Amino acid sequence: MGLPSFDSFSPVARHHVWCGDELGLADAQVIGTGHAALDAQLPGGGWPVGAMTELLQSAPEAHAWQLLLPALAQAVQGSTGPVALIGAPHEPFGPALAAHDLPVEALLWVRSEAPAARLWACEQALRCADITAVLAWLPQARVGELRRLQLAAAQHDALLFVFRPERAAQSTSPARLRLQLATCEQDRTQIDIRVLKRRGPPLASPVQLPARSERMAALLAGSQLRRKLRRQQEGVEPAAGTATVVRIEAWKGGVHALDRLAVAA
């Protein structure tokens, strides 16, 4: 007895059947990326909520803000909770982010070099109902650890973006969506975005987006300057095994309410 053909299903049943050669429908909420060319290639037309999106690139923070700022700005408008940055390589430059409609008060930067502390902080953030989104730089995370984060994101309907190095593309991942980001070799003003994993057929050609705007150039320049000044002032790095929540400079001054130290259990 053979399998039934697709045409034999009722119209309602067909809607719930995904064909491997078609772009799948989102099975949960999505938030638009803010980039029309990319939305057209993603199931549901945006970033999946309650699932992990994995971003692979050679430089940890090279294209993070250019890619994610529109969606993060949209997400915080409908939420009272912060965006948690776990292990971000550089301190975000508040004025430039605010100019892109992402207020500095909506950011929580957890600084740590220890892999275990980053994973702990990321999992705790995902379990917090007040967190709007989590951006985590986890270059050494293993598959089992990523599965725990994926489960935590699904249980609390959180946006989760995990940054890993390009070499991780050769390993398996529980991420719902995997993208590889790189500066276009033919045109350095563009980003090549290769879709490595999605619910749909492989994407033959990369999606291209502008590498940076004038505002983004100001963000990067300000971030580099502040990092240099901080190193000169502090002269020391945080102790291994700790995750430090750092005050990010406000748009017009003021004190951040989330200055505290969190130590991994």
C-alpha positions in Angstrom: 0.0 0.0 0.0 1.6 3.3 -1.1 1.7 6.6 0.7 -1.1 9.1 -0.1 -0.2 11.8 -2.5 -0.2 15.5 -1.5 -3.2 16.2 -3.7 -5.3 13.7 -1.7 -5.1 15.8 1.4 -7.9 18.3 2.2 -7.2 22.0 1.7 -7.0 22.5 5.5 -4.6 19.6 5.9 -2.4 20.8 3.0 -1.8 24.1 4.9 -0.1 22.1 7.7 2.1 20.0 5.4 5.5 21.4 4.6 7.1 20.4 1.3 10.9 20.3 1.5 11.3 22.4 -1.7 9.3 25.3 -0.3 10.0 27.9 2.3 8.3 26.7 5.5 5.7 28.7 7.5 6.6 29.9 10.9 5.2 27.7 13.7 5.5 30.4 16.2 5.6 34.2 16.5 8.3 36.1 14.5 9.6 39.7 14.6 10.6 41.3 11.3 14.3 41.8 10.8 13.8 45.2 9.4 15.6 44.1 6.2 13.1 43.2 3.5 15.5 41.1 1.4 16.3 38.9 4.5 12.6 38.7 5.6 11.8 37.2 2.2 14.1 34.3 2.9 13.1 33.5 6.5 10.1 31.3 7.5 7.3 33.6 8.6 9.2 36.6 7.4 11.4 37.4 10.5 13.4 36.3 13.5 11.7 33.4 15.4 10.5 34.2 18.9 11.0 31.4 21.5 13.8 29.8 19.5 17.6 30.2 19.0 19.0 32.0 16.0 22.7 31.3 15.5 25.0 33.8 13.9 28.4 32.7 12.7 31.2 35.1 11.7 34.9 35.5 11.8 34.9 38.6 14.0 32.6 38.3 17.1 30.8 41.6 16.8 31.5 42.7 13.2 27.9 42.9 11.8 25.8 42.3 15.0 24.3 45.7 15.4 23.8 46.5 11.7 21.8 43.2 11.4 19.8 43.2 14.7 19.2 46.9 15.6 15.8 47.2 13.7 14.3 44.1 15.3 15.6 45.0 18.8 14.3 48.5 18.6 10.9 47.1 17.6 10.9 44.5 20.3 11.7 46.9 23.2 8.9 49.3 22.1 6.3 46.6 23.1 8.1 45.5 26.2 9.2 46.9 29.5 12.2 44.5 29.9 15.8 44.9 28.8 17.9 43.4 26.1 20.6 41.3 27.8 24.1 41.3 26.2 26.0 38.3 27.5 29.8 38.5 26.9 29.6 41.2 24.2 33.2 41.9 23.0 32.8 45.7 23.4 30.7 48.0 25.4 27.8 49.4 23.3 27.9 53.1 22.6 24.7 54.4 24.0 24.1 57.6 21.9 24.5 55.8 18.6 22.1 53.0 19.7 19.6 55.6 20.9 19.8 57.3 17.5 18.6 54.0 16.0 15.6 54.0 18.4 17.2 51.5 20.9 17.4 53.4 24.2 20.3 52.7 26.4 18.0 52.1 29.3 16.8 49.0 27.5 20.3 47.4 27.6 21.9 45.2 30.2 25.6 44.3 29.5 26.8 41.2 31.4 30.6 41.1 31.0 32.5 37.9 31.5 35.4 36.0 29.9 34.6 32.6 31.6 32.6 30.3 29.3 30.7 28.7 32.3 29.8 32.2 33.6 28.4 33.3 30.2 26.3 30.1 29.9 25.0 30.5 33.4 24.1 34.2 32.8 22.5 33.5 29.5 20.3 30.7 30.9 19.2 32.9 33.9 18.4 35.8 31.5 16.2 33.5 29.4 14.3 32.3 32.4 13.6 35.9 33.5 10.1 36.9 32.3 11.1 40.6 32.1 13.9 40.0 29.5 12.9 41.0 26.0 15.9 39.5 24.1 19.2 37.9 24.8 22.3 38.3 22.7 25.0 35.9 23.7 28.6 35.5 22.5 29.4 31.8 23.2 32.4 30.7 21.1 33.1 27.6 23.1 29.5 26.4 23.7 28.8 22.7 23.1 25.7 21.1 21.5 24.3 20.0 24.8 24.7 23.5 26.3 23.0 25.1 23.3 20.1 22.7 23.6 19.5 23.9 27.2 19.4 27.5 26.0 17.1 26.6 23.1 14.7 25.0 25.6 14.8 28.0 27.9 14.1 30.3 25.0 11.1 28.2 24.0 9.6 28.0 27.5 9.6 31.8 27.9 9.1 33.0 24.3 12.3 35.0 24.3 14.4 36.2 21.3 17.7 34.5 21.5 20.7 35.3 19.2 23.9 33.3 19.8 27.2 34.4 18.2 29.7 31.7 17.4 32.8 31.5 15.2 32.7 30.4 11.5 34.3 27.1 12.3 31.1 26.1 14.2 29.3 25.7 10.8 30.9 22.2 10.6 29.2 21.1 13.8 25.5 20.3 14.5 23.3 22.8 16.2 19.8 22.8 17.8 19.3 26.4 16.4 16.1 27.0 14.5 17.9 29.3 12.2 21.6 29.5 11.3 23.2 32.4 9.4 26.8 33.0 8.4 27.8 36.6 8.1 30.8 38.0 6.2 31.9 41.2 4.5 31.3 40.8 0.7 34.7 40.3 -1.0 33.5 42.1 -4.2 32.0 45.0 -2.4 33.2 45.8 1.1 30.2 48.0 1.7 27.9 45.0 1.7 27.4 42.0 4.1 26.9 38.5 2.6 24.4 36.6 4.7 24.3 32.8 4.0 21.4 30.9 5.3 22.9 27.6 6.6 19.8 26.3 8.2 16.1 27.2 7.9 12.8 25.4 7.4 13.0 25.4 3.7 15.3 24.5 0.7 19.0 25.6 0.7 19.6 29.1 -0.4 22.0 29.1 -3.4 23.1 32.8 -3.2 23.7 34.9 -0.1 21.4 37.8 0.9 23.3 41.1 0.7 22.7 44.0 3.1 24.6 47.3 3.6 27.6 46.7 5.9 27.1 50.0 7.8 25.3 53.3 7.8 26.8 56.7 8.9 25.2 56.1 12.3 26.7 52.7 12.5 30.2 54.1 11.8 29.7 56.5 14.7 28.7 53.6 16.9 31.8 51.6 16.1 34.1 54.6 16.5 32.6 55.5 19.8 32.8 51.9 21.1 36.5 51.6 20.2 37.3 54.9 22.0 35.4 54.0 25.1 37.0 50.5 25.2 40.5 52.2 25.1 39.6 54.7 27.8 38.1 52.0 30.0 41.3 49.8 29.8 43.4 52.8 30.7 41.3 53.7 33.7 40.7 50.2 35.0 44.0 48.5 34.3 42.6 45.2 35.3 40.2 42.6 33.9 37.3 41.0 35.9 38.2 37.9 37.9 37.7 34.6 36.1 34.4 32.9 36.7 32.4 36.1 37.3 29.7 37.8 35.2 29.7 41.5 35.8 26.7 43.7 34.9 28.2 47.0 33.7 26.6 50.4 33.5 26.3 51.6 29.9 26.6 55.3 29.3 23.1 56.9 29.1 22.0 59.1 26.2 21.9 62.2 28.4 23.7 61.1 31.5 22.0 59.5 34.5 22.7 56.3 36.5 21.9 52.9 35.3 19.7 50.9 37.8 21.3 47.6 37.2 24.9 48.0 38.5 25.6 44.7 40.4 27.8 41.7 40.3 26.5 38.2 39.5 28.7 35.3 40.2 28.2 31.9 38.4 27.0 29.2 40.7 
